[in-house]
Each structure stands twice: as structure tokens, then as C-alpha cells.
Amino acid sequence: MLDPLGELNAPTFFVEGNHDNYTGIEAVLKALVEKGVQILNNEVVETHGVQLIGLDYLSPDDDTPDMMLSAKGRPSIKSVLAELPLKCDMPSILIVHNPTGINYAAAAGVDLVLAGHTHKGQIFPFSVFAKIMFPYFGGLYQHKNTQVFVSSGVGGIIARMRLGSYNEVNLLKLVP
């Protein structure tokens, strides 16, 4: 399934999501590295004139519980962003699985957040509950000076079907 990643003629980056912990994160990371994918683990790298920030699956802060329990015992988005050496004079893109903690990304000066996790509800009526749980549910949003893009993704959880949402592969063209 990951073979096409090895054929890409472009830098490729990965951040973990809650599903990776269910399937065995060590095996996932090993397979990705073998295909030339750079794993971003609560860090920032510079590429093509942009700061690319990659966060693990984290809770937004210490006061917000993680319903998936994948972030238990980990630092928060708030604490990690506060410690990263971000340059305010360079464009920044935050890649994070869960579209939460956007207020902390905006406070850190992040220009664009790329996320997923919501599956855009995947199957009605779960889409109604997901939309209530995630203010940034799917598509492009503006939060203060930060753009937020949430993809419904290519897969699903539990059932291999969708009703009222769709799979998507996104191509974003960034213009200076």
C-alpha cells in the first residue's frame, strides 16, 4: 500500500494519528521510513522556504480530554508549540492529525494548519455528532490569521463505507 510513496519525486512527511497506535506505530513508522518518508515528531523543519511543523497525536491542552485516549500521558499541542523554535519571519505550516488546538497554532503565528481525523463524519448520523464535536469539520476555515484545512481523508474507521461524506485526496497549491 505504501509503495507509491517511494516513487514520489518530492519531499514526503508524516505525522502520526490515533489509528496508527491501533495498528502498531513502530511497524507503521518503519515502513514509511523505508519508503523515504520523513517522520515529523513534535518538531519543525525548513523546506522550500517554509517552516513545516509536525505534531504527534496530542490533546490541545491539559484541560481537554482526548476521547480516543491516544494522547494520554503525552504533552499537549499548547506545550509543544510553546517550545518549538518557530521563526516569525518565515511562513509556517502545521501538520497535525486532529483539528483541535487551533487557537494555540494561531497564537504561535502558524499560517496554515493541515489536519484530518474527522472523516467528515463518515456515515450519517455520525456526521451530525462529528460536526458538533469538531468546529473545524472539513474544508477550509479561517481562525484569526491562521488558515485551517481539514481533509476527510481516503479511508474510514471500522466500516469500509461512507454515507453522506466522501473520500478525498487533496492537492493544495501554495502561493506566496
Secondary structure as the mmCIF struct_conf table of DSSP 4:
data_model
#
loop_
_struct_conf.conf_type_id
_struct_conf.id
_struct_conf.beg_label_comp_id
_struct_conf.beg_label_asym_id
_struct_conf.beg_label_seq_id
_struct_conf.end_label_comp_id
_struct_conf.end_label_asym_id
_struct_conf.end_label_seq_id
HELX_RH_AL_P HELX_RH_AL_P1 ASP A 3 GLU A 7
BEND BEND1 ASN A 9 ALA A 10
STRN STRN1 PHE A 13 PHE A 14
HELX_RH_AL_P HELX_RH_AL_P2 ASN A 18 THR A 23
HELX_RH_AL_P HELX_RH_AL_P3 ILE A 25 GLU A 34
TURN_TY1_P TURN_TY1_P1 LYS A 35 GLY A 36
HELX_LH_PP_P HELX_LH_PP_P1 VAL A 37 VAL A 37
STRN STRN2 GLN A 38 ILE A 39
BEND BEND2 ASN A 41 ASN A 42
STRN STRN3 GLU A 43 THR A 47
TURN_TY1_P TURN_TY1_P2 HIS A 48 GLY A 49
STRN STRN4 VAL A 50 GLY A 54
BEND BEND3 TYR A 57 TYR A 57
STRN STRN5 SER A 59 SER A 59
BEND BEND4 PRO A 60 ASP A 61
TURN_TY1_P TURN_TY1_P3 ASP A 62 ASP A 63
BEND BEND5 THR A 64 THR A 64
TURN_TY1_P TURN_TY1_P4 MET A 67 MET A 68
BEND BEND6 LEU A 69 LEU A 69
TURN_TY1_P TURN_TY1_P5 SER A 70 GLY A 73
BEND BEND7 ARG A 74 ARG A 74
STRN STRN6 SER A 76 SER A 76
HELX_RH_AL_P HELX_RH_AL_P4 ILE A 77 GLU A 83
BEND BEND8 LEU A 84 LEU A 84
TURN_TY1_P TURN_TY1_P6 CYS A 88 ASP A 89
BEND BEND9 MET A 90 MET A 90
STRN STRN7 SER A 92 ILE A 95
BEND BEND10 HIS A 97 ASN A 98
HELX_RH_AL_P HELX_RH_AL_P5 ILE A 102 ALA A 107
TURN_TY1_P TURN_TY1_P7 ALA A 108 GLY A 109
BEND BEND11 ASP A 111 ASP A 111
STRN STRN8 LEU A 112 ALA A 115
BEND BEND12 THR A 118 THR A 118
HELX_RH_3T_P HELX_RH_3T_P1 HIS A 119 GLY A 121
BEND BEND13 GLN A 122 GLN A 122
STRN STRN9 ILE A 123 ILE A 123
TURN_TY1_P TURN_TY1_P8 PHE A 124 PRO A 125
HELX_RH_AL_P HELX_RH_AL_P6 PHE A 126 MET A 133
BEND BEND14 PRO A 135 TYR A 136
BEND BEND15 GLY A 138 GLY A 138
STRN STRN10 GLY A 139 HIS A 143
TURN_TY1_P TURN_TY1_P9 LYS A 144 ASN A 145
STRN STRN11 THR A 146 VAL A 150
BEND BEND16 VAL A 154 VAL A 154
BEND BEND17 ILE A 157 ARG A 160
STRN STRN12 LEU A 163 LEU A 163
BEND BEND18 GLY A 164 GLY A 164
#
